[in-house]
Amino acid sequence: MDSRIPYDAYPVVFLPAYENPPAWIPPHERVYHPDYNNELTQFLPRIVTLKKPPGAQLGFNIRGGKASQLGIFISKVIPDSDAHRAGLQEGDQVLAVNDVDFQDIEHSKAVEILKTAREISMRVRFFPYNYHRQKERTV
């Protein structure tokens, strides 16, 4: 009795296109190299809280959404805005806003939530790799 699953019964899996990794930097050169950063805490999720008076602008723009399959990202932060002072930056991925998950949300729904809220508590993380992949797909 052979209990193995026949090869034809396995599902077909499509892998994303191969992306070339960044150039390797020898360990002894990493400390002084401008493209290498050992400080990984910048990539940890953080909470940003903003208060928006009626009729005021958010101070940032977003791009992406469910269609991109990469999430919602901050694409622009207005200098000297509350968003800028709170630490938002281009390349931040919006993980959640007011306890609403933003990782698989339509762009229009994300905009609606952000525009209608008076107090915004955002969980974000700096994720420039996926942000640049998303920009390449949509430009």
N, C-alpha and C positions, 0 to 999 in steps of 0.2 A: 504494500500500500504506500503509494507516494503522496505525501501531504503537501508538497510544494505547489505554490500558485503558478499557473502557467504564465509565461512571459507576456502574452497578449492581454492578460487580465489586469496588468498594472496600468494606472492612469498615465496619460501623456502630460508631461510637465514642460512648459516653455520657460526658459530662463531669460533674464534680461540680457541685453547686449553687453559684451565684455567692455569694461572701462579700464583704461590704463591707470595703474596706481601712480601716486606721485613719486618723483625720483627719490631713491634711497639716500639718506644722509648718514655718513659714518658717525657712530656715537660720540667720538671725540670732537666732532665739528658741530654737533647739534646745539651746544650751549651758545655759540656765537652766530648761528645761522639765522637770517631774518625770516625764513619760512618755517622755522621750527619753534614750537612753544611747548614747554613741559608743564605749563600751568593748565591743568585740565579742569579746574573748578569753573572756568568760564563757560563750560558746556553743560553744567548741571542746571536742572530746572530751578526757576526762581519765581517769586510772586511779585507782580507789579500792580499797584493800586492807583487808579485815576478817578478823579471826580470831574464830571462834565456838567457845567451849568447849562440850562436850556438854551438851545440855539448855538452853542459853542461847537467848535471843531474838535476832533479827537487828537489831532497833532501827529497822526501817522496814517499811512496807507497800507492796505494788505493786498496780497495776491495769492492765487492758488485756490485750493478747495478740492472737493471730492473728485472732480474730473481729472485733476493732475495726479492723483494718487500719492501725492507727496505732502499734503497738508496745507495749512494756512500760514503764510509768512509775512512778516513786516517788510514792506518793500521800500518804504521811505519814512523818515522821521523828520518833522519840521524842526529846524534849529530853534532853541530857546523856548520850545513848547513844554507843557507839563509832561508829555510823553518822553521828551528828550531828557528832561530833568529827572524823571523816574528811572531812566536807564535803558529804555527801549532802543534798539538799534536795528539797522537793516540786517537781515539774515536771522532774526529771532523767529523761531517757530512758535505759533500760538497753540498751546496744548489744550487750554480750557479757558473759558470766560464765564465768570459767575457760576461755576460748577457745571457748565455745559461743555461737553467734550467737543473740541474743535479738530480732532485728528481725522475725522471722516465726515465733514460737513460741507454742504454746498456753499459756494462763495456768497451767493445772495443772502442765504440764511445767516451767515457769519456777519455780513455787513448790517443786516437788520438788527441783530442782537447788539452789536457794538453801537449803532446809532441810537437805539431806543433806551439804552441803559443810562442812568444818571451816575451811578457809582459802578466802576468796572474793576473787578479783581481778576487779573490775568495770570495764568501760569504759562510761562514762556521758557524756552531754552535756546541758546545760540547754536544754530545748526547750519553753518554756511555751506556745507557740502550739498545737502538736499536743496537749499535755496538756489544755488547756482545751477544745479541740474534742472530745477523747475524753470528758471529763467531761460535756459537753453532750449527747453521744449516749447516755450510760449513766445519767444521772440521771433 
